[in-house]
Amino acid sequence: MFTRLILAAAVAFFLAPTLPVGAQEHPEHPKAKESKEHPEKVKGEQKRVSTADISAGIKKNIEAETKKASDGKFHVSHEGNNLALDLVRVHDDRLSDLGGAKYFACVDMKAADGKTYDIDFFLTGEPGNMKVTDTAVHKVDGKPLYNWKEENGKWKKVPVS
């Protein structure tokens, strides 16, 4: 009898810490957090811009720009040249909040000559309504033109050393 009680307590103790984890919301759907920086009222709650919002904003911008272009390409200026690019992928693992209601992500794009360009996209906006404010060529075939450094919780461009 005593052995059964000890065994039951051990099993309950072992499983207890895992029960709340199983009840948590899936990480792709973060809970709305209160934020003075990115407010949007949703039934009395504050909602923050998520990485999904940033990714969707970039994809929407690329799609709109390629529809406008007669060649169906995304165009960006680099060193005085107009680059016509095709989307390879959005780096969903590198979507960032830069602070001050500004957001960032990098995107791999390919030119007709086979070169791969890493394009940095900067956005502002609210969930579901992100707007691209700037783009910059960050890398050409993997070679950085500038780097990023975090200073006081904010990311800044720095020269390649």
ZIWO-V734911 format. One record per pair of residues at least 24 apart in sequence whose ideal C-beta (glycine too) atoms are under 10 Angstrom apart, sorted by the first residue. I is the first residue (numbers start at 0). J is the second residue. D is the distance in Angstrom with one decimal. If there is no record, write none. Layout:
# ZIWO-V734911
I:J:D
I:J:D
This chain:
# ZIWO-V734911
27:51:7.3
31:126:9.1
34:96:9.8
34:100:9.7
36:96:8.5
36:98:7.5
36:99:7.4
36:100:5.8
36:101:9.9
37:96:8.3
37:100:5.9
37:102:9.4
37:123:9.9
37:124:9.1
37:125:6.9
37:126:7.9
38:100:9.7
38:125:8.3
39:124:9.9
39:125:4.9
39:126:5.8
39:127:8.4
39:128:9.0
41:126:8.5
46:125:8.3
46:126:5.5
46:127:9.4
47:96:8.4
47:125:9.8
47:126:7.5
48:94:9.7
48:96:7.1
48:100:8.1
48:102:6.4
48:122:8.7
48:123:9.4
48:124:7.4
48:125:6.9
48:126:5.4
48:127:9.3
48:128:9.8
48:129:7.3
49:94:8.8
49:96:9.8
49:126:6.7
49:127:10.0
50:91:6.6
50:92:8.9
50:93:9.5
50:94:4.1
50:95:8.5
50:96:8.9
50:102:8.9
50:104:8.2
51:91:8.5
51:94:8.6
51:126:8.7
51:127:9.9
52:94:9.0
52:102:8.2
52:122:8.8
52:124:7.9
52:125:8.1
52:126:4.7
52:127:6.6
52:128:8.5
52:129:5.6
53:89:8.9
53:91:8.8
53:94:4.5
53:95:8.1
53:96:8.4
53:102:4.9
53:103:7.8
53:104:5.5
53:120:8.5
53:122:6.2
53:124:9.3
53:126:9.7
53:129:6.3
54:89:5.4
54:90:9.2
54:91:5.5
54:94:6.1
54:104:6.7
54:106:9.6
54:120:9.9
54:129:9.0
55:89:9.4
55:126:9.3
55:127:7.8
55:128:9.9
55:129:6.8
56:94:9.9
56:102:7.8
56:104:8.7
56:120:8.2
56:122:5.1
56:123:9.2
56:124:6.6
56:126:9.6
56:127:8.9
56:128:8.0
56:129:2.6
56:130:6.9
56:131:6.7
57:86:9.2
57:89:5.6
57:90:9.8
57:91:9.8
57:94:8.6
57:102:9.3
57:103:9.8
57:104:5.6
57:105:9.5
57:106:6.3
57:118:9.4
57:120:5.0
57:121:9.9
57:122:7.0
57:129:7.7
57:131:6.7
57:134:9.5
58:86:8.0
58:89:6.4
58:106:9.0
58:129:9.9
59:128:9.7
59:129:7.5
59:130:9.2
59:131:8.6
60:106:9.9
60:120:7.3
60:122:8.1
60:129:8.2
60:130:7.7
60:131:4.1
60:132:9.9
60:134:8.7
61:85:9.6
61:86:5.5
61:89:8.4
61:106:7.4
61:108:8.5
61:118:9.4
61:120:8.6
61:131:8.6
61:134:9.8
62:86:8.8
63:131:9.3
64:131:8.7
64:134:9.6
70:111:9.5
72:108:9.1
72:110:8.8
72:111:8.4
73:106:8.9
73:108:6.4
73:116:10.0
73:118:8.3
73:134:9.0
74:134:9.9
75:108:8.0
75:116:7.7
75:118:6.2
75:134:5.5
75:135:8.4
75:136:6.5
76:134:9.0
76:135:9.9
76:136:8.5
77:110:9.7
77:116:7.4
77:118:9.2
77:134:9.9
77:135:8.9
77:136:4.5
77:139:7.9
77:144:8.8
78:136:8.2
78:139:9.4
78:144:9.3
80:110:9.8
82:108:8.1
82:110:5.7
82:111:9.4
82:112:9.6
82:114:8.7
82:116:6.6
82:118:9.0
82:136:7.6
82:139:9.8
83:108:9.6
83:110:6.7
83:111:6.6
83:112:10.0
84:108:3.7
84:109:6.5
84:110:5.6
84:111:8.8
84:114:9.3
84:115:9.4
84:116:6.2
84:118:7.5
84:136:9.8
85:109:5.3
85:110:8.0
85:111:8.5
86:118:9.4
87:115:7.1
87:116:9.2
87:117:9.7
89:120:8.5
90:117:8.3
90:119:9.9
90:120:10.0
93:117:9.7
93:119:9.4
93:147:9.9
94:120:9.6
94:122:9.6
95:147:9.1
95:149:9.9
95:154:6.7
96:153:9.9
96:154:9.4
97:121:7.6
97:122:9.4
97:123:9.8
97:147:9.9
97:152:9.7
97:153:6.4
97:154:5.5
97:155:9.1
98:151:9.4
98:152:6.6
98:153:5.0
98:154:8.2
99:123:8.9
99:153:7.8
100:124:8.0
100:125:8.7
101:132:7.8
101:133:9.6
101:153:9.3
101:154:9.6
102:129:7.1
102:131:9.8
102:132:9.5
103:133:9.7
103:147:8.8
103:154:7.1
104:131:9.9
105:135:9.6
105:137:6.1
105:138:8.3
105:147:9.7
106:134:8.7
106:137:9.5
107:138:9.0
108:136:9.3
110:139:9.5
113:140:8.9
114:139:6.2
114:140:5.5
115:139:7.7
115:140:5.6
115:141:7.2
116:140:8.2
117:141:7.7
117:142:9.5
117:143:8.0
117:144:9.1
119:144:9.9
119:145:9.0
119:147:8.9
119:156:8.8
